[in-house]
Amino acid sequence: MAEDRAPDPSRDPSRDPAGGVTPPDAQGLVRSPLHERHVALGAKLAEFGGWSMPLEYPSGVVKEHTAVREAVGLFDVSHLGKASVTGPGAADFVDATLSNDLRRIGPGQAQYTLCCDEQTGGIVDDLIAYLHDEEHVLLVPNAANTAEVVRRLAAVAPAGVTVTDEHRDHVVLAVQGPRSDDLLAAVGLPVGHDYMSFAVAPYAAQGLTHDVVVCRTGYTGERGYELVAPVAAALGLWDALVAAGEPLGLLACGLGARDTLRTEMGYPLHGQDISLDVTPNQARLGWAVGWGKDAFWGKEVLTAERAAGPRRRLQGLVATGRGIPRPHMTVSLTPDVLLGEITSGTFSPTLRKGIGLALLPSFVADDAEVGVDVRGRREVFQVVRPPFVAPSVRT
């Protein structure tokens, strides 16, 4: 998630409580339908994927991070893309293009998958596919890549299959943490379904009833849910969650905490850890590829790379001292032997030390010690295989 297409004010359905249209800000960034709520909470806003989104609230990144690990956090991630693939054979079409095997799941389930380049196998985007039925698959790509994913799919869609960009028609809220079930139950939404499954439930907001997709997914490593709702339901749903969450220890959380949480899990971020220059084999995402399928974009080149072994792999790094890695810091085996650079790096609030991800040559062992140039000092890090913190998504 890095940058989105240029905002189009005429298509922005973000609305204030009176029903008016909220225009893009002075920088031309798209505003979330919940923008005014974030401002009222004192959020620090930042550009992300062409949107103006909360980076953190006055509580701060560490407290927001801890709330998700210990209680419950609420994220507005409406910048994420939304695209529908509909029509006879829609599910077959998605299965023949995206990497994962959609036939491993059934209606009412979701799946992590990859859109790869046909020629190079590089990752155009990583996304979640929601299988409603054989004629409807909802895709949730990253903000920056929605238009490109839609373009590639629409260009080869068979007759009768339609690919529709619904990027700004819905909000996406992430309710994450061990008390997420309590929070959703308190506002009348369904809970308790299996990991990577979803339910479509009616929700009344501002005098209307809307269908809300409630999915057991997330980007934090904690038990939690992601809610996809029409823009018209955004304000009522957000307000209800905030009010019901107060006795549960809920904090509104920004993209800063989302980044520290996902890095502790070793979840890759498109535009940093994965990109068109990185293949699923290199990113340790081969588990999200249906190798036995007849077809998917990039199958031939990726199968060959898998057989030969990738030249590099995404590795985890943990500081043995006080160093905190940041993107683009160099990684070396010795001061004179460079290996690569940090792709994601942060201070882990859970471990209380620096952690990072880096694309390193495949000969670097999982337990090796390497150096990271942290502002001119060579800090020692141990190479590990992520996650850095044990996940709780299935509990």
C-alpha positions in Angstrom: 0.0 0.0 0.0 1.8 3.1 -1.2 -0.1 5.4 -3.6 -3.4 5.4 -5.3 -4.5 6.8 -8.6 -5.2 10.6 -8.7 -8.4 11.3 -6.8 -11.5 12.1 -8.8 -13.7 14.5 -6.8 -16.8 13.8 -8.9 -16.8 10.1 -7.7 -16.0 10.7 -4.1 -19.1 9.5 -2.1 -17.7 10.6 1.3 -20.5 12.3 3.1 -20.8 14.5 6.2 -23.6 13.9 8.7 -25.9 16.2 6.8 -25.5 14.2 3.7 -23.2 16.6 1.8 -20.1 15.6 -0.2 -16.8 15.9 1.6 -14.3 17.2 -1.0 -10.6 16.1 -1.2 -8.3 18.2 0.9 -6.0 21.0 -0.2 -3.4 18.4 -1.4 -5.9 16.6 -3.5 -6.0 13.6 -1.2 -9.1 11.5 -0.9 -10.8 11.7 2.5 -12.3 8.8 4.2 -16.1 9.0 4.8 -15.0 9.1 8.5 -12.6 12.0 8.1 -14.5 14.4 10.4 -14.6 11.7 13.1 -10.8 11.3 13.0 -10.3 15.1 13.1 -12.6 15.3 16.2 -10.6 12.6 17.9 -7.4 14.6 17.3 -5.8 12.2 14.8 -2.6 13.0 13.1 -3.3 12.6 9.4 -0.9 11.5 6.7 -0.9 10.6 3.0 -1.4 6.9 2.3 -2.3 5.4 -1.0 -3.5 8.8 -2.2 -5.8 9.2 0.8 -5.6 11.3 3.9 -5.7 8.7 6.7 -5.1 8.7 10.5 -1.5 7.9 11.3 -2.0 8.0 15.0 -4.3 9.5 17.6 -3.3 11.4 20.8 -2.9 8.0 22.6 0.1 7.3 20.5 1.3 4.3 18.5 2.6 2.2 21.4 -0.7 2.5 23.4 -2.7 1.7 20.2 -0.5 -1.3 19.5 -0.9 -2.5 23.0 -4.7 -2.1 22.9 -4.9 -4.4 19.9 -2.6 -7.0 21.6 -4.5 -6.9 24.9 -8.0 -5.6 24.4 -9.4 -4.2 21.1 -8.5 -1.6 18.5 -10.6 0.0 15.8 -9.0 1.0 12.5 -10.5 2.9 9.5 -8.9 1.3 6.5 -11.3 2.6 3.9 -8.4 3.4 1.6 -8.2 -0.3 0.8 -9.5 -1.1 -2.7 -12.8 -2.8 -3.3 -13.6 -4.5 -6.7 -16.4 -6.9 -7.7 -16.0 -9.6 -10.3 -19.5 -10.7 -11.3 -21.3 -12.8 -13.9 -21.5 -16.4 -15.0 -18.1 -18.0 -14.5 -16.7 -15.2 -12.3 -15.2 -17.5 -9.7 -13.6 -19.6 -12.5 -12.1 -16.5 -14.0 -10.6 -15.3 -10.8 -9.2 -18.8 -10.1 -7.5 -18.8 -13.6 -5.8 -15.5 -13.1 -4.9 -14.9 -9.4 -2.4 -17.2 -7.7 -4.2 -19.1 -5.0 -6.6 -22.0 -5.6 -10.1 -20.6 -5.1 -11.4 -24.1 -5.2 -9.9 -24.7 -1.7 -12.7 -22.6 -0.3 -16.4 -22.4 -0.6 -19.0 -19.6 -0.6 -18.8 -17.6 2.6 -15.0 -17.9 2.8 -12.2 -15.6 2.1 -8.7 -16.3 0.8 -5.3 -14.4 0.6 -4.1 -14.4 -2.9 -1.7 -12.7 -5.3 -2.0 -10.9 -8.6 1.3 -11.7 -10.4 2.7 -10.5 -13.7 2.2 -13.1 -16.5 5.7 -12.6 -17.9 7.9 -12.0 -14.8 6.0 -13.6 -11.9 6.4 -10.3 -10.0 3.7 -9.4 -7.5 1.4 -6.7 -8.9 -0.6 -6.9 -5.6 -1.6 -9.1 -2.7 -5.2 -9.1 -1.9 -8.1 -10.8 -0.2 -10.8 -12.6 -2.3 -14.2 -13.0 -0.8 -16.1 -15.8 -2.5 -19.8 -15.0 -2.3 -20.9 -17.5 -4.9 -19.9 -18.8 -8.4 -21.0 -15.5 -9.9 -19.7 -13.0 -7.4 -16.2 -12.5 -6.0 -15.3 -9.4 -4.0 -11.6 -8.4 -4.2 -9.9 -6.2 -1.6 -6.6 -5.0 -3.1 -4.2 -2.5 -1.7 -5.0 1.2 -2.1 -2.3 2.0 -4.7 -3.0 -1.0 -6.8 -6.7 -1.2 -7.2 -6.9 0.5 -10.6 -4.1 -1.7 -12.0 -5.6 -5.0 -10.7 -9.0 -4.0 -12.1 -7.4 -3.0 -15.4 -5.6 -6.3 -15.8 -8.6 -8.4 -14.9 -11.0 -6.4 -17.1 -8.7 -6.6 -20.1 -9.0 -10.4 -20.2 -12.4 -11.0 -18.6 -14.6 -13.3 -20.7 -17.9 -12.3 -22.1 -20.5 -12.0 -19.4 -18.0 -11.3 -16.6 -17.7 -7.8 -15.3 -15.0 -6.3 -13.2 -16.2 -3.2 -11.3 -14.0 -0.8 -9.3 -15.9 0.0 -6.1 -13.0 1.6 -4.4 -14.9 4.5 -2.9 -18.3 3.0 -2.5 -17.6 1.2 0.8 -15.8 1.7 4.0 -13.6 -0.9 5.6 -13.2 -1.0 9.4 -10.9 -3.4 11.2 -11.9 -4.5 14.7 -8.8 -6.3 16.0 -7.9 -7.8 19.4 -8.9 -10.4 21.9 -12.1 -8.5 22.8 -13.2 -8.0 19.2 -16.0 -10.6 19.5 -17.4 -8.8 22.6 -17.4 -5.5 20.7 -19.2 -6.7 17.6 -21.7 -8.6 19.6 -22.5 -5.4 21.5 -23.5 -3.7 18.3 -25.5 -6.7 17.0 -23.1 -8.0 14.4 -22.4 -11.8 14.0 -19.3 -13.3 15.6 -17.6 -16.6 16.2 -17.3 -17.8 12.6 -14.1 -19.5 11.5 -10.9 -17.8 10.5 -11.1 -16.5 6.9 -14.9 -16.9 6.7 -17.5 -14.2 6.5 -21.1 -13.5 7.1 -23.3 -10.9 5.5 -25.5 -9.2 8.1 -28.1 -6.4 8.1 -27.1 -3.3 10.0 -29.4 -0.3 10.7 -27.7 3.1 10.5 -29.2 6.5 10.1 -32.7 5.2 9.5 -31.7 2.7 6.8 -30.7 -1.0 6.8 -27.5 -2.0 5.1 -25.7 -5.3 4.4 -22.3 -5.4 6.2 -19.7 -8.1 5.4 -18.2 -9.3 8.6 -15.0 -11.3 7.9 -12.6 -13.1 10.3 -9.6 -11.5 8.7 -7.0 -8.8 9.7 -3.5 -7.5 9.3 -2.4 -7.5 13.0 -2.0 -11.2 14.0 -4.7 -10.9 16.6 -8.2 -12.4 16.6 -10.3 -9.9 14.8 -12.7 -8.9 12.0 -12.8 -6.7 9.0 -16.1 -5.0 8.1 -17.0 -3.9 4.6 -20.0 -1.6 4.6 -21.7 0.9 2.3 -20.5 4.5 2.8 -24.0 5.4 4.0 -23.5 3.1 7.0 -20.1 4.5 7.9 -20.9 7.1 10.5 -23.5 5.1 12.4 -21.3 2.0 12.5 -18.2 3.9 13.6 -20.1 5.7 16.4 -21.7 2.6 17.6 -18.4 0.7 17.8 -16.7 3.6 19.6 -19.5 3.8 22.2 -19.7 0.1 22.8 -15.9 -0.3 22.9 -15.3 2.2 25.7 -15.9 -0.3 28.6 -13.8 -2.9 26.7 -10.7 -0.7 26.5 -11.1 0.1 22.9 -8.7 2.6 21.3 -9.1 4.1 17.8 -5.9 3.1 16.0 -4.0 4.6 13.1 -1.8 3.3 10.4 1.3 3.7 12.6 0.1 0.9 14.9 -1.2 -1.1 12.0 2.4 -1.1 10.7 4.1 -2.1 13.9 1.5 -4.9 14.4 1.9 -6.3 10.9 5.7 -6.1 11.1 5.7 -8.2 14.3 3.8 -10.8 12.3 6.2 -10.6 9.3 3.2 -9.7 7.0 4.6 -8.1 3.9 3.6 -4.6 2.7 3.3 -4.0 -1.0 5.6 -1.3 -2.2 8.2 -2.2 0.4 8.6 -6.0 1.0 6.8 -7.1 -2.1 6.5 -5.5 -5.6 6.7 -6.2 -9.3 10.4 -6.9 -8.7 9.7 -9.6 -6.0 8.1 -13.0 -6.7 6.0 -15.1 -4.3 8.9 -17.6 -4.0 11.3 -14.8 -2.9 8.7 -13.4 -0.5 8.0 -16.8 1.2 4.4 -16.6 -0.2 4.5 -19.9 -2.1 1.7 -21.1 0.3 -0.6 -18.6 -1.4 0.0 -20.2 -4.8 -2.1 -23.0 -6.2 0.8 -24.9 -7.8 -1.5 -27.7 -9.0 -3.9 -25.4 -10.9 -4.1 -25.5 -14.6 -3.4 -21.8 -14.9 -2.7 -18.6 -13.1 -0.8 -15.5 -14.1 3.0 -16.1 -14.0 2.6 -19.9 -13.5 5.4 -20.9 -16.0 8.1 -18.6 -14.7 7.2 -19.1 -11.1 7.2 -22.9 -11.4 10.6 -22.8 -13.0 12.0 -20.5 -10.2 10.5 -22.7 -7.5 12.2 -25.7 -9.0 15.6 -24.0 -9.3 15.3 -22.2 -5.9 14.9 -18.4 -5.6 18.1 -16.4 -5.5 16.8 -14.4 -2.5 14.3 -14.7 0.3 12.4 -12.3 2.6 14.1 -12.8 6.0 13.4 -11.4 9.5 16.0 -9.5 11.5 16.0 -9.0 15.3 18.3 -6.6 17.0 20.8 -8.1 19.5 21.4 -4.5 20.8 19.5 -1.3 20.7 19.5 -0.7 17.0 16.2 0.1 15.2 16.1 -0.7 11.5 14.4 1.4 9.0 13.7 0.9 5.3 16.7 1.2 2.9 19.3 0.7 5.6 22.0 -1.6 4.2 22.5 -5.2 5.5 25.9 -6.7 5.4 27.6 -10.1 6.2 30.8 -8.3 7.0 31.6 -4.6 6.7 32.8 -5.3 3.1 30.2 -7.8 2.0 26.8 -6.2 1.3 23.7 -8.5 1.3 20.8 -6.2 0.7 18.7 -3.6 2.5 15.9 -3.3 5.0 12.5 -3.4 3.4 10.5 -2.8 6.6 11.8 -1.9 10.0 10.5 -0.7 13.3 10.6 -0.8 17.1 8.6 -3.8 18.3 6.4 -2.6 21.3 5.9 -6.3 22.2 9.5 -7.4 22.1 10.9 -4.0 23.1 13.6 -4.2 20.5 14.2 -3.5 16.8 12.9 -5.8 14.2 12.8 -5.7 10.4 12.4 -7.5 7.1 15.0 -7.7 4.3 15.4 -9.5 1.0 18.7 -11.4 1.4 20.5 -13.9 -0.7 19.2 -17.5 -0.2 22.6 -18.6 1.2 22.0 -16.6 4.3 20.9 -19.0 7.0 18.0 -18.4 9.3 20.2 -18.1 12.4 23.0 -16.0 10.9 24.2 -12.8 12.4 24.4 -9.8 10.0 25.1 -6.1 10.4 22.7 -3.2 9.7 24.0 0.3 9.1 21.9 2.3 11.6 22.9 5.9 11.0 26.5 5.1 10.4 26.8 2.5 13.2 27.0 -1.2 12.3 24.4 -2.8 14.6 24.3 -6.6 14.9 21.0 -8.4 14.1 20.1 -12.1 14.1 18.4 -13.5 11.0 15.1 -15.3 11.9 12.1 -16.6 10.1 9.0 -14.5 10.9 6.7 -14.1 12.7 8.5 -12.3 15.5 5.5 -12.7 17.8 3.2 -15.7 18.0 0.0 -15.0 16.1 -3.5 -15.4 17.7 -5.6 -15.1 14.5 -7.0 -18.6 14.9 -7.8 -18.5 18.6 
